[in-house]
Amino acid sequence: MSIFQVLQSTGLPCAYSHFRKKIEPPFIVYIGNGQYDFGADNTHYYKQNHYQVEYYFTKKDETKEEAIEKALLDNGFLYEKSEDVYIAEEDVFVIYYQV
């Protein structure tokens, strides 16, 4: 399952990089964050894409966070989670997941 399909399975609106139209939180945005490669002898043996997943919200809802985390883990995506970050200019909170 792709990272997009995994994030969509949470039921939250999801887009790569940004939404074309303004939407109200809560929603998820994700972006590619490089790739880990293991290679030797002029060949690639293993590659893994990395992503930054951003969960935007105005009201704290731990069940939505748990849904995101469960979807990631159930599909083999390990993650690191940031603290709740308040963005004053947007009057919104964001949690960053490094996947």
Secondary structure as GFF3:
##gff-version 3
##sequence-region A 1 99
A	DSSP	alpha_helix	3	8	.	.	.	ID=ss1
A	DSSP	beta_strand	14	16	.	.	.	ID=ss2
A	DSSP	beta_strand	27	40	.	.	.	ID=ss3
A	DSSP	beta_strand	43	57	.	.	.	ID=ss4
A	DSSP	alpha_helix	62	74	.	.	.	ID=ss5
A	DSSP	beta_strand	80	81	.	.	.	ID=ss6
A	DSSP	beta_strand	85	87	.	.	.	ID=ss7
A	DSSP	beta_strand	92	98	.	.	.	ID=ss8
###
